[in-house]
Amino acid sequence: MLFMPNFIKQNKTAIFLILLNLIAYWVFAYDLIRVDYLKLIGLYTVLFLLFYKLTTNFKNNVVPLTYLAFSFRAIFILAIPNLSQDFYRFIWDGKMILEGFNPYLHTVDYFIGKDILPINQALELREGMGALNASHFTNYPPINQLCFLIAALVSNKSILGAVITLRFIIILADFGTLYFGKKLLEKLNIPSYNIFWYILNPFIIIELTGNLHFEGVMIFFLIWSLYLLHLGRWPLAGLILALSISVKLIPLMFLPLFFQRLIYTSKHENKNTFDLDGIKKLLGFYAITLCTTLLLFTPFYSQNFINNYSQTVALWFQNFEFNASIYYIARSIGYAFRGYNEIGIIGKVIPILVITFVLGLSFLRKNTSTKQLITAMLLALSFYYFTATTVHPWYIATLLILSVFTNYKYPLVWSFVIILSYLAYINLNQADKSENLWIIALEYAIVYTIFIWEVFIKKASKLEA
């Protein structure tokens, strides 16, 4: 703490920027509604510019950046999320488990429709989460459910109390990501301040701490697992990766990408030959990860659970549409030739394309080092989001954390322009509730331009040189 007086004396301009940040975050947390679009975009733009300025100015002094990252988060402690309703379902699930119910077996509307109130504040939570969430089965994996249960245990009679508890869990996860992220960056000989492109980013602070999305907890376990893997502690890395999968299923996509990283030992890293010890390590890693993941689901197991969960996961491919890019183009082609929305067909093709792309990265691209593995993970997840039918803003958090271990900046740019997705339903005709495709086109035009430049043009120019 002794650095603070000297820091204040020597950095008057920085203090001014910090005060602006504090004011902007407070307004964002307590004096903003989602449909106030001009205020939303204006505040977010100011916060992003201030974040960029502070991060570049103090990249060689991580102590003040660390204090700032968590001071900004502290502003949101007492705030009710204002850009997402999902937290109401989190609280519902936690209360259901506390009362002895399996949250995967029934929808919220199942109980409300029968005039059954299985938990306290049931009607308030149902109204808060909205009709769409209440009509579907929960899709949150078991470690995520554990977080919800902790919130119910700490504050079973207060929604704000549960929100505060969930927020503390996410902030603690960010501390963990900062700790292991810095360590991994140092091991990879990458500047450790890169982690602040994630930790200090207003997108992360607002979407995770502010709006209570648990990508932050999933990311903590993912980065911890990658750090352990880099140290050669693959059994524990597999166990921690299972915890990441059990918060959000996304890391399941990365499993094939570990093939080369595990199957080649360091002495064979530059040789295209299999190593018996590497094969044992690979099989052991997969066994630990998959068995631990299945074990964590065991307390909720039933035939109805399998049916309900698979049905809910399928919805993301075959029913829901939001902020998509390539999918919307395919949808338009379908409308032109068939006259109706072919999401049912396109949604079945997308997983096949993603699996094919991931397998191609796994076996056709060199992924023997940790850096190469993380880059492959970034490219795989990017391909998935580019083709997905639904891309909510908080999904980009995983791309952003992976990018800090690479030279790619398009996820950082995306973390800024993703705010445009909140404007998707601005239409001149207020009766029209469809997305404004011009706004979505602007968002993706910027993202794809940077992506193509970095991945194809810039890379090609380096090879020619």
C-alpha positions, 0 to 999 in steps of 0.5 A: 500500500506504500506505493499509493501516495507516491503513485498519486503524486507522480500520476495526476493525469492517471488519477483523473482517468481513474476517477472518470472510470469510477464515475462511469462504472458507478453510472453503468451499475446503478443508473443505466437501463438496457434500452437507454441505448445512447447512454449504454454505447456512450458509457461503454465507449468511454470506459473502453478508451480509458481502459486502453489508456490505463493499460498502455500507460501502466503496462510495466507497473502491474500493481496499480493495474491490479488494484484498479481491476478489483476496485472497479469490480467492487463498484458493482457489489450491490448492483442488480444486473441490468443487461441480463436476466439470467441470474434469476434462473441461477438463483432459482436453480440454487434454491431448488437444490437447497429444497431437495429438488433436481433442477434438471427435471422440470421447467420453471413454468411446470411448477408455476402452471400447477400453482406450485411454489417449490421455493420462496420468492418463486413468482418474483424469480419467474417474473424476473427471468422471463418467459423464454428462460422459464419455459426451458430446462436448465442447461447449467452444468454441476459445478455451476449449480454448486455456485448457485447452491452456495448463493442459496445457502448464504442468502435464501430469502434475499435476491440481492444477497444471492446476487452479492454471493454469486458476484463474490464467486466470480470476482474470486475466479478473476483473482485466480485467472490473474494469478495463473494467467500471469504465471503462464505468460511468464513461463511462455516468455510473453509479457505478463501485463498481457493479462490485463487486456482481460482482467481490466477490460470493461467488457469482462468487468461488466459482463462477468462481475456486473451481469453475473455470467459464469464464463469467468469461473470456467476460464479460471479453471481452464487457465489453471489447467493449461498452466498445470499442463505446461508444467507437465502435471497432466493428471491434475491438469485433466482434473481441473479441466473437468471442473472447467467443463462442469461450469460451461461445456465449451472446453469439451470442444478443445479436447481433440486439440490436446492430442499432439501436445500430450502424445509427443514428449519434449524429446520428440517435439520436433519429430513426427513419431509417436511416443509410447509414454505420450500415448499413455499420457494422452489416454490418461488425460482423457480418462481423468477429464471425461470420468471426472466430468461424468462423475460430477453429473452423477448426483443429478443422473436420471433418464429424464435428466439425459433427455431434458439436458440433450433437448436443451443443448440442441435448442442452441443449434436448432431454435435460438438465433441471436447475433450470428454472422455466417448463419444469417447469410445461410438463413437468407439463402434458405429464405431465397430458395425455400421461402422459410427459415431452415434453422432446423437443417442448418443447425444440424450442419453446424456441429458437423462443420465445427467438429470437422474443423477442430479435428483438422486443427488437431491432426493437420496443424502443429500443436506440440507446444503450449503456445500452439495449443492455445492458438489452436483453441482460439481458432477453433472457438472462433470458427464455432462462434463465426458459424453459430446461430447464437452468440451472446456478448459474454461468449467472447470472454473465452476468446479474449483470455485465449488471445492474451497468450497469442499475437492476435488482437481481433478478440480484443476488438470484438470485446469492444464492438460486441456492445453493438449486439445490445442494439440489435432490436433497435428498429424504426418500426417498434412493432418489428421485434426482429434484429436490425441486421445492419447493426450486426453487419457493422459488428462483424464487418469490423471483426472479420476485417481484423481477423482476416488481416491478422490470420491470413494477410499479415501471416502471409506477408511474414512468410513472404518476408 
